[in-house]
Amino acid sequence: MESQLPTADLLGFESLLAAHEREKLHDVRDFLGKEVSPYAVEWWNRAEFPSGILPKLASLNLSTPVQQGYSHLFSGLVIAELTRADTSIATFFMVHHDLFVEALHTFGSEEQKARLLQDAMDLRITGAFALTEPLHGSDVAGGMATTATRDGDSWVLNGAKRWIGNGTFCDYMLLWARDTATGAVRGFILDASLPGVTRTAIDNKIALRTVQNADITLTDVRVPEADRFAGIESFNDTRQLLLGSRILVGWQAVGQQLAAFDVARQYAVERHQFGRPIAGFQLVQDQLVTMMGNTTASLAVMARIAQLQEDGASDMVQAAFAKSFTTARMRETVALGRGILGGNGIVTDYAMAKIFADAEAVYTYEGSYEINSLIVGRALTGISAFA
Ligand SMILES: Cc1cc2nc3c(=O)[nH]c(=O)nc-3n(C[C@H](O)[C@H](O)[C@H](O)COP(=O)(O)OP(=O)(O)OC[C@H]3O[C@@H](n4cnc5c(N)ncnc54)[C@H](O)[C@@H]3O)c2cc1C
């Protein structure tokens, strides 16, 4: 019944999927409708991560879909669909699978894969991605202050990380630190239970409250050489990983807009003022059309990016454009949706307030809107405005 409702995917991008992918996407949608959407606001209000969801998410068998032979378009639409149901659950999923597990696939040694990969894919162990620091966010590539010092068969890590998603409960983190001998950035599979690691939840967030972000401190943490990603020689080696995850955040911006449209449209046809549904007012219709237009434009950009990925032709400038363009459209879309709900748009009981607030995190993480826009600006002008 629900699938017959008008949707913001007016041009039907989903129909570009292969039949088996479409069927799988519908299974995912059904699953999310039963297991995530009905509870998402409650989790968000309590700022608690529902760990009971892990075996259920694992049963979808959707860890790193492209590694399993699915298309990039399918992989993106899965993230959009997860986000449409709940941005926090989608973010958990992406940090674990598309950063931690993907890094194991790409950079892991045979021994590391044999030890960790299957358990990580099946969510028996969970991972995080620890890059940002308290004093270095946008400039972390050049400014990273966390250090790694080689000492015999191990490394000694010192420093601090901030905002690390899944950081309070994860078993492992892909942690980045600067080699004190060479200055190069190294990647480690950090066992989060090692002595010297402390993790403190970041409380009082106004977005993605269900995601457990943490401040991490590292004091003389000794990590065996066997837990270093030997394939990572410098920060540049992370580009492919970050390219993929930045593109998926563009898909999150699509999911946010699909969710905002779902909620606003439904509310507009049900809410009566001046004796008729507010959807009958021309201004409200125009707002819904603008929301749909933003979503469709974002979907079109992302679908083209997926084609480029399929051809092995996507690059960082395109990913930066996709992230900045779709998140700017998203910010307008969720604000329009919030307005359509009037006062009810500022209480989480109506779902829109959560969508509106979560957009702020999507706008800022994985390279802020401004930094991604400046990456495109640099490509357009040949002049860097930020480095
Ligand atoms: C909910 C959430 C989850 C996150 N999860 C993770 C995670 O799992 N792992 C992880 O490593 N990190 C994570 N992050 C961190 C995120 O990637 C950073 O917040 C982001 O890169 C921005 O860094 P910052 O917050 O330090 O802001 P800053 O870099 O201090 O920037 C502050 C403002 O200044 C602007 N600015 C900075 N430099 C320039 C410039 N040269 N020109 C113009 N404007 C500029 C920025 O765009 C921004 O508006 C998360 C963040 C959030 C909010």
The ligand as a Gaussian input file, in Angstrom:
#p B3LYP/6-31G(d) Opt

LIG

0 1
 C       27.782000      13.499000      14.046000
 C       29.184000      13.438000      13.562000
 C       29.790000      12.224000      13.311000
 C       31.135000      12.150000      12.931000
 N       31.739000      10.932000      12.777000
 C       33.078000      10.887000      12.564000
 C       33.764000       9.623000      12.559000
 O       33.155000       8.550000      12.717000
 N       35.108000       9.612000      12.381000
 C       35.828000      10.755000      12.193000
 O       37.039000      10.671000      12.020000
 N       35.204000      11.970000      12.190000
 C       33.857000      12.062000      12.363000
 N       33.206000      13.277000      12.379000
 C       34.007000      14.497000      12.218000
 C       33.714000      15.285000      10.953000
 O       34.285000      14.656000       9.850000
 C       34.211000      16.723000      11.192000
 O       33.283000      17.322000      12.071000
 C       34.335000      17.532000       9.921000
 O       35.392000      17.067000       9.122000
 C       34.582000      19.023000      10.225000
 O       35.619000      19.166000      11.149000
 P       35.400000      20.042000      12.465000
 O       34.130000      19.662000      13.100000
 O       36.641000      19.979000      13.271000
 O       35.186000      21.533000      11.935000
 P       36.337000      22.564000      11.515000
 O       37.297000      21.952000      10.577000
 O       36.863000      23.230000      12.740000
 O       35.460000      23.619000      10.693000
 C       34.574000      24.556000      11.326000
 C       33.907000      25.376000      10.212000
 O       34.922000      26.089000       9.479000
 C       34.801000      25.778000       8.098000
 N       36.154000      25.790000       7.513000
 C       37.255000      25.139000       7.970000
 N       38.289000      25.384000       7.155000
 C       37.819000      26.183000       6.153000
 C       38.396000      26.787000       4.991000
 N       39.687000      26.604000       4.662000
 N       37.604000      27.554000       4.196000
 C       36.287000      27.722000       4.496000
 N       35.694000      27.193000       5.564000
 C       36.445000      26.434000       6.385000
 C       34.148000      24.412000       8.043000
 O       33.513000      24.187000       6.794000
 C       33.149000      24.524000       9.193000
 O       32.013000      25.222000       8.734000
 C       31.864000      13.358000      12.726000
 C       31.226000      14.590000      12.937000
 C       29.926000      14.640000      13.346000
 C       29.296000      16.002000      13.602000

